[in-house]
Amino acid sequence: MRHPRFLTLLASLTLALLLALAGCSLTNGNAQEPVTATSTIHAANPTATANSLPLSQQGSVATTTSSTASGATPGNAGNGTTSSAAQPALPDVASVAEKVRPATVLILNIVQGRAAGGGQIANPGGQPGDVPQGAGTGFIIDSTGIIVTNNHVVEGAQKLSVVLPDGQRFDDAQLLGADPQTDLAVIKVPGEGKNLPTVPLGNSSQLKVGEWVVAIGNALALKGGPTVTAGVVSATGRDEQEPGETRGSTGPILHDLIQTDAAINPGNSGGPLVNMQGEVVGINTLGASDAQGIGFAISIDSAKPVIDALRQGQQVAGRGAGQAYLGIQSLTVTPSIAAANGLSRNDGVVVVNVITGTPAQKAGLRQGDIIFGLDNTAIADQNDLQDALQQHKPGDTVTLKVDRNGTQETVQVTLGDRPQQ
């Protein structure tokens, strides 16, 4: 059984950065986190506790809302009469759920059970038994059975089972590809000729803060099908570090996340975050366990090229041999992070961790350094840094412009070859 996955929220990240700037070391993705979190985030997957066109060309049943029926005009609570003043219509969550819920599936991550003596656990029929080690969510994007989910939902599985809300079950799902760095995976069930329900993909770049969204997923793997929750887009373009495989360890930093107050509970991992047209705008991934109304979804615009590559069995761009590699974990500097940590800049990319043995370490980059330029390219955020690195190949030497404790310096780095995932 897998342990619950935890990581620190922004408050903890800023605290970690503050301690780092004061001389406290930060650990890499496999080391225990040195800072005690006052608020934590879980990967929304309960464990040990569950279209054929390229996607780049494609354009919360229980709910947490407790208001008047969708589209109705609220009456006067004092006298029971209808108010004469026009009232804005409430979002029609029920219609969205009706469209999307049929294509939202339960994914069971299964391993072969072992008895105490080392033998296989037998099921009631006396045959070796399959033991679910976790459960999560996915959504069907192609009627032939293509399903998108999170990497951490399928990670370590010896077998994957998929269950649709209508009761159809597939115990022979195939993993087409997975990318730990973006926490995305694509699986397939034999859906040919079954006319499986699908959900269309939208455009997360069109989202506005305050816009209504709906999160659908198998919260706590409860019986009866997916749970539906509703909320608003709280922010876009967030960066957050995922939890590692073991309690207290850290995983990759995810970028371009959508923050929402639609509840994202354990089991929702890999499920769709949709707009009010029923289009997927995000992939539910992280939820806060010690804070209210804070969850994160991978934006669908950043996910589309990864999904396209994975479903075709191809390597994700920027992964593996031939790709320039720096070797840091980093975050986009925002005014709030700068203010909380006394940074001299409120833009650029701050180094959270320098990975041992990488070009960054050999060049002398340090935790707390703020990268604001690469050669003649200004670096305002993570996307700028990734775009700039993609213009180079392993062996190229680049000049990083760095703010180090308020002093501007240049660091020469000979880029390496990105390790295979």
C-alpha positions as CSV (number, residue, x, y, z in Angstrom):
1,M,0.0,0.0,0.0
2,R,1.3,3.4,-0.9
3,H,1.8,6.1,1.8
4,P,-0.2,9.4,1.4
5,R,1.7,12.0,-0.6
6,F,2.4,15.3,1.1
7,L,4.0,18.6,0.2
8,T,4.1,22.1,1.5
9,L,1.8,24.9,0.4
10,L,3.0,28.3,-0.7
11,A,3.5,29.3,3.0
12,S,5.8,26.4,3.5
13,L,7.6,27.0,0.2
14,T,8.3,30.6,1.1
15,L,9.4,29.5,4.6
16,A,11.7,27.0,3.0
17,L,13.1,29.6,0.7
18,L,13.6,32.0,3.6
19,L,15.5,29.3,5.5
20,A,17.5,28.5,2.4
21,L,18.5,32.1,2.0
22,A,19.5,32.2,5.7
23,G,21.9,29.2,5.1
24,C,19.5,26.3,5.7
25,S,20.0,23.6,3.0
26,L,17.1,22.3,0.9
27,T,17.0,18.7,-0.2
28,N,16.5,17.0,-3.5
29,G,13.4,15.2,-4.7
30,N,14.3,12.0,-2.8
31,A,15.3,13.4,0.5
32,Q,13.2,14.1,3.5
33,E,11.8,17.6,3.6
34,P,13.5,19.6,6.4
35,V,10.8,22.1,7.0
36,T,7.7,21.3,9.1
37,A,4.7,22.2,7.2
38,T,2.0,24.3,8.7
39,S,-0.3,23.4,5.8
40,T,0.1,20.5,3.5
41,I,-1.0,19.4,0.0
42,H,-1.8,15.9,-1.0
43,A,-1.7,14.4,-4.4
44,A,-5.3,13.7,-4.8
45,N,-5.0,9.9,-5.1
46,P,-6.1,7.6,-2.3
47,T,-3.3,5.2,-1.6
48,A,-2.5,3.4,1.6
49,T,-5.2,5.6,3.1
50,A,-7.0,5.7,-3.7
51,N,-11.0,13.3,-31.7
52,S,-8.3,11.6,-33.2
53,L,-6.8,15.1,-34.1
54,P,-3.7,16.0,-32.1
55,L,-4.8,17.6,-28.9
56,S,-2.9,20.7,-29.7
57,Q,-5.4,21.3,-32.5
58,Q,-8.5,20.8,-30.3
59,G,-10.0,23.7,-29.4
60,S,-18.7,19.1,-8.8
61,V,-24.1,13.0,-8.5
62,A,-22.9,15.1,-5.2
63,T,-22.0,18.7,-5.3
64,T,-20.5,21.1,-2.8
65,T,-22.8,24.0,-3.8
66,S,-25.8,24.5,-1.6
67,S,-27.9,27.1,-3.4
68,T,-31.1,27.5,-5.3
69,A,-31.6,25.3,-8.3
70,S,-29.6,26.3,-11.3
71,G,-31.0,29.1,-13.3
72,A,-33.8,29.9,-10.8
73,T,-34.4,33.3,-9.5
74,P,-34.1,33.3,-5.7
75,G,-37.3,34.2,-3.9
76,N,-37.7,36.6,-1.0
77,A,-36.8,34.6,2.1
78,G,-38.7,36.9,4.4
79,N,-42.1,36.7,2.9
80,G,-41.9,33.8,0.4
81,T,-42.5,36.1,-2.6
82,T,-40.3,36.3,-5.6
83,S,-38.0,39.4,-5.7
84,S,-38.8,41.8,-8.4
85,A,-35.2,42.7,-8.9
86,A,-33.4,40.6,-11.6
87,Q,-31.1,38.0,-10.1
88,P,-28.1,36.5,-11.9
89,A,-28.6,32.9,-12.9
90,L,-26.6,30.3,-10.9
91,P,-24.2,28.1,-12.8
92,D,-25.9,25.0,-14.3
93,V,-23.6,22.4,-12.6
94,A,-26.1,19.6,-13.1
95,S,-26.0,19.9,-16.9
96,V,-22.2,20.0,-16.9
97,A,-22.1,16.9,-14.7
98,E,-24.5,15.1,-17.0
99,K,-22.2,15.7,-19.9
100,V,-18.9,14.9,-18.3
101,R,-19.6,12.3,-15.6
102,P,-20.2,9.3,-18.0
103,A,-16.7,9.7,-19.5
104,T,-15.0,10.0,-16.0
105,V,-13.6,6.7,-15.0
106,L,-12.3,5.0,-11.9
107,I,-8.7,3.6,-12.3
108,L,-7.5,0.9,-10.0
109,N,-3.8,0.5,-9.5
110,I,-3.3,-3.2,-8.9
111,V,-0.4,-5.4,-7.7
112,Q,-0.2,-9.1,-7.0
113,G,-1.0,-9.8,-3.3
114,R,1.4,-11.7,-1.2
115,A,0.6,-13.7,1.9
116,A,2.6,-13.5,5.1
117,G,4.6,-16.6,4.2
118,G,5.6,-15.2,0.8
119,G,2.9,-17.0,-1.2
120,Q,0.2,-15.3,-3.3
121,I,-3.0,-14.3,-1.5
122,A,-5.9,-16.3,-2.8
123,N,-9.3,-14.9,-3.6
124,P,-12.4,-16.6,-2.3
125,G,-12.3,-18.9,-5.3
126,G,-8.8,-20.1,-4.3
127,Q,-6.9,-18.3,-7.1
128,P,-4.1,-15.8,-6.7
129,G,-5.7,-12.4,-5.9
130,D,-5.1,-9.0,-7.2
131,V,-4.8,-6.3,-4.6
132,P,-5.6,-2.6,-5.4
133,Q,-2.8,-0.4,-4.0
134,G,-4.5,2.8,-5.0
135,A,-7.4,4.3,-6.9
136,G,-7.7,7.4,-8.9
137,T,-9.6,9.0,-11.8
138,G,-9.2,9.4,-15.5
139,F,-11.3,10.7,-18.4
140,I,-11.9,9.4,-21.9
141,I,-10.8,11.6,-24.8
142,D,-11.3,9.2,-27.6
143,S,-14.1,6.7,-28.1
144,T,-11.6,3.9,-28.9
145,G,-10.6,4.0,-25.3
146,I,-7.9,6.6,-24.8
147,I,-7.8,7.8,-21.2
148,V,-5.8,10.7,-19.6
149,T,-4.8,10.5,-15.9
150,N,-2.0,11.4,-13.6
151,N,1.3,9.5,-13.6
152,H,1.0,9.0,-9.8
153,V,-2.3,7.2,-10.3
154,V,-0.7,4.4,-12.5
155,E,2.8,4.4,-11.1
156,G,4.0,1.0,-9.9
157,A,1.0,-0.9,-11.2
158,Q,1.3,-4.5,-12.3
159,K,-2.2,-4.3,-13.7
160,L,-4.6,-1.5,-14.4
161,S,-8.4,-1.8,-14.2
162,V,-10.8,0.8,-15.4
163,V,-14.5,1.1,-14.3
164,L,-17.0,3.4,-16.1
165,P,-19.9,5.0,-14.2
166,D,-22.3,2.8,-16.3
167,G,-20.7,-0.3,-14.8
168,Q,-18.5,-1.3,-17.7
169,R,-15.2,-2.7,-16.5
170,F,-11.9,-3.3,-18.3
171,D,-9.3,-5.3,-16.4
172,D,-6.8,-5.2,-19.2
173,A,-6.0,-1.5,-19.6
174,Q,-2.7,-0.7,-21.3
175,L,-0.3,2.0,-20.3
176,L,0.6,3.8,-23.4
177,G,3.0,6.3,-21.7
178,A,3.7,8.2,-18.6
179,D,5.8,11.3,-17.8
180,P,6.7,11.8,-14.1
181,Q,8.0,15.3,-14.6
182,T,4.6,16.6,-15.7
183,D,2.7,13.9,-13.7
184,L,0.7,12.9,-16.7
185,A,-0.1,9.4,-18.1
186,V,-2.2,8.0,-21.0
187,I,-3.8,4.5,-20.9
188,K,-6.0,2.6,-23.2
189,V,-8.9,0.2,-22.9
190,P,-10.2,-1.9,-25.7
191,G,-13.1,0.4,-26.6
192,E,-13.3,-0.2,-30.4
193,G,-16.9,-0.8,-31.4
194,K,-18.2,0.2,-27.9
195,N,-18.8,3.8,-28.7
196,L,-17.4,4.9,-25.3
197,P,-18.4,8.3,-24.0
198,T,-15.9,11.1,-24.3
199,V,-15.2,14.6,-23.0
200,P,-13.9,17.4,-25.2
201,L,-10.8,19.4,-24.4
202,G,-11.0,23.2,-24.0
203,N,-8.5,26.0,-23.8
204,S,-7.1,26.9,-20.4
205,S,-5.6,30.1,-21.7
206,Q,-9.1,31.5,-22.0
207,L,-9.8,31.0,-18.3
208,K,-10.5,34.0,-16.1
209,V,-10.0,34.3,-12.4
210,G,-13.4,34.0,-10.8
211,E,-14.9,31.9,-13.6
212,W,-16.9,28.8,-12.5
213,V,-15.4,25.4,-13.0
214,V,-16.5,21.9,-12.0
215,A,-14.2,19.1,-10.7
216,I,-15.3,15.5,-11.2
217,G,-13.5,12.4,-9.8
218,N,-13.7,9.3,-7.6
219,A,-13.3,11.0,-4.3
220,L,-12.1,8.4,-1.7
221,A,-13.1,5.8,-4.3
222,L,-16.6,5.8,-3.0
223,K,-19.2,3.5,-4.4
224,G,-21.8,5.0,-6.7
225,G,-19.6,6.7,-9.3
226,P,-17.8,10.0,-9.5
227,T,-18.3,12.9,-7.1
228,V,-19.0,16.3,-8.5
229,T,-17.8,19.6,-6.9
230,A,-18.0,23.1,-8.1
231,G,-16.1,26.3,-7.5
232,V,-14.2,29.1,-9.2
233,V,-10.8,29.6,-10.8
234,S,-8.8,31.1,-7.9
235,A,-5.6,31.8,-9.9
236,T,-3.7,30.6,-12.9
237,G,0.0,30.1,-13.7
238,R,0.8,28.6,-10.3
239,D,3.9,26.5,-9.6
240,E,3.8,23.8,-6.9
241,Q,6.1,21.0,-5.8
242,E,4.6,17.5,-5.8
243,P,5.1,15.2,-2.9
244,G,7.5,12.3,-3.3
245,E,6.8,8.6,-3.1
246,T,7.4,8.4,0.6
247,R,6.1,10.6,3.4
248,G,8.1,13.8,3.7
249,S,9.9,13.4,0.4
250,T,9.5,15.7,-2.5
251,G,8.7,15.2,-6.2
252,P,8.9,17.3,-9.3
253,I,7.8,20.9,-9.4
254,L,4.7,21.3,-11.6
255,H,4.2,24.5,-13.6
256,D,1.3,26.4,-15.1
257,L,-1.3,25.0,-12.6
258,I,-4.8,26.2,-12.2
259,Q,-5.8,27.0,-8.6
260,T,-9.4,26.3,-7.7
261,D,-11.6,26.2,-4.6
262,A,-13.6,23.3,-6.2
263,A,-12.9,20.5,-3.8
264,I,-10.2,18.1,-5.0
265,N,-10.1,15.2,-2.6
266,P,-8.1,12.0,-2.5
267,G,-9.2,9.9,-5.4
268,N,-9.8,12.9,-7.7
269,S,-6.3,12.7,-9.1
270,G,-6.4,12.5,-12.9
271,G,-10.0,13.6,-13.1
272,P,-11.2,16.5,-15.3
273,L,-11.6,20.1,-14.2
274,V,-14.1,21.5,-16.7
275,N,-15.6,24.8,-17.6
276,M,-19.3,25.5,-17.8
277,Q,-19.4,24.2,-21.4
278,G,-18.3,20.8,-20.2
279,E,-14.8,21.2,-21.7
280,V,-11.7,20.0,-19.9
281,V,-9.5,22.9,-18.9
282,G,-7.4,21.1,-16.3
283,I,-6.4,17.8,-14.8
284,N,-7.0,17.6,-11.1
285,T,-3.8,16.7,-9.3
286,L,-3.2,18.3,-5.9
287,G,-5.4,19.2,-3.0
288,A,-4.7,21.0,0.3
289,S,-5.4,18.9,3.4
290,D,-4.7,21.5,6.0
291,A,-6.3,24.5,4.2
292,Q,-9.7,25.2,2.9
293,G,-10.5,25.8,-0.8
294,I,-7.1,25.3,-2.3
295,G,-6.6,22.7,-5.0
296,F,-4.5,22.5,-8.2
297,A,-5.1,21.2,-11.7
298,I,-2.6,20.9,-14.5
299,S,-3.7,23.3,-17.2
300,I,-4.9,21.5,-20.3
301,D,-2.9,23.7,-22.7
302,S,0.4,22.7,-21.1
303,A,-0.8,19.0,-21.0
304,K,-1.9,18.7,-24.7
305,P,1.6,18.2,-26.2
306,V,2.5,15.8,-23.5
307,I,-0.7,13.8,-24.0
308,D,-0.1,13.8,-27.8
309,A,3.4,12.3,-27.4
310,L,2.4,9.7,-24.8
311,R,-0.6,8.4,-26.7
312,Q,1.7,7.8,-29.7
313,G,4.4,6.1,-27.6
314,Q,6.8,9.0,-28.2
315,Q,9.2,10.7,-25.9
316,V,8.0,14.0,-24.5
317,A,9.8,17.0,-25.9
318,G,12.5,18.1,-23.5
319,R,13.1,14.6,-22.1
320,G,15.9,12.1,-22.6
321,A,19.0,12.1,-24.7
322,G,19.7,15.1,-26.9
323,Q,17.9,17.6,-24.7
324,A,19.8,20.4,-22.9
325,Y,19.8,20.1,-19.2
326,L,20.6,22.5,-16.4
327,G,19.8,20.5,-13.2
328,I,17.8,22.6,-10.9
329,Q,14.4,22.7,-9.2
330,S,13.0,26.2,-9.4
331,L,10.0,28.4,-9.0
332,T,8.7,31.6,-10.7
333,V,9.3,34.6,-8.5
334,T,6.1,36.5,-7.8
335,P,5.7,39.7,-5.8
336,S,4.3,37.7,-2.9
337,I,7.2,35.3,-2.8
338,A,9.7,38.2,-3.2
339,A,8.0,40.1,-0.3
340,A,7.9,37.1,2.0
341,N,11.5,36.3,1.5
342,G,13.0,39.8,1.2
343,L,14.1,39.2,-2.4
344,S,15.5,42.1,-4.4
345,R,13.5,41.1,-7.5
346,N,9.9,40.2,-8.0
347,D,10.5,38.4,-11.4
348,G,12.7,35.7,-12.7
349,V,13.2,32.1,-11.5
350,V,14.5,31.3,-8.0
351,V,16.6,28.2,-7.5
352,V,15.0,26.0,-4.8
353,N,17.3,23.0,-5.2
354,V,20.5,22.3,-7.1
355,I,20.6,18.6,-8.1
356,T,23.9,16.9,-7.2
357,G,26.3,16.2,-10.1
358,T,24.5,18.4,-12.6
359,P,25.8,21.2,-14.8
360,A,24.2,23.7,-12.4
361,Q,26.1,22.4,-9.4
362,K,29.4,22.3,-11.4
363,A,28.9,25.9,-12.5
364,G,28.3,27.1,-8.9
365,L,24.6,27.9,-8.9
366,R,23.2,28.1,-5.4
367,Q,19.9,27.8,-3.7
368,G,18.3,31.2,-3.5
369,D,19.9,32.4,-6.8
370,I,17.4,34.2,-9.0
371,I,17.9,33.6,-12.7
372,F,16.7,36.6,-14.7
373,G,18.6,36.2,-18.0
374,L,20.1,33.5,-20.2
375,D,22.5,35.0,-22.8
376,N,20.5,37.8,-24.3
377,T,17.1,36.4,-23.4
378,A,15.2,37.9,-20.4
379,I,13.9,35.3,-18.0
380,A,10.7,36.4,-16.2
381,D,9.3,33.0,-15.3
382,Q,9.6,29.2,-15.7
383,N,8.2,29.2,-19.2
384,D,10.9,31.7,-20.4
385,L,13.6,29.5,-18.9
386,Q,12.3,26.3,-20.5
387,D,11.9,28.1,-23.9
388,A,15.4,29.4,-23.7
389,L,16.9,26.0,-22.8
390,Q,15.1,24.4,-25.7
391,Q,17.0,26.6,-28.1
392,H,20.3,24.8,-27.0
393,K,21.7,21.4,-27.1
394,P,23.9,19.4,-24.7
395,G,27.5,20.8,-24.7
396,D,26.5,24.4,-25.3
397,T,27.8,26.9,-22.9
398,V,25.4,29.7,-21.8
399,T,25.6,32.7,-19.6
400,L,23.1,33.0,-16.8
401,K,22.3,36.4,-15.3
402,V,21.8,35.8,-11.6
403,D,20.7,37.9,-8.7
404,R,22.6,36.6,-5.6
405,N,21.6,38.3,-2.4
406,G,21.0,41.5,-4.2
407,T,24.1,41.4,-6.3
408,Q,23.9,40.8,-10.0
409,E,26.4,38.2,-11.3
410,T,27.0,36.0,-14.4
411,V,27.4,32.3,-14.3
412,Q,28.8,30.3,-17.2
413,V,27.1,26.9,-17.5
414,T,27.9,24.1,-19.9
415,L,24.6,22.4,-20.4
416,G,24.4,18.6,-20.0
417,D,22.2,15.8,-21.5
418,R,18.9,15.4,-19.7
419,P,18.7,12.0,-17.9
420,Q,16.2,9.5,-19.2
421,Q,13.0,9.4,-17.1
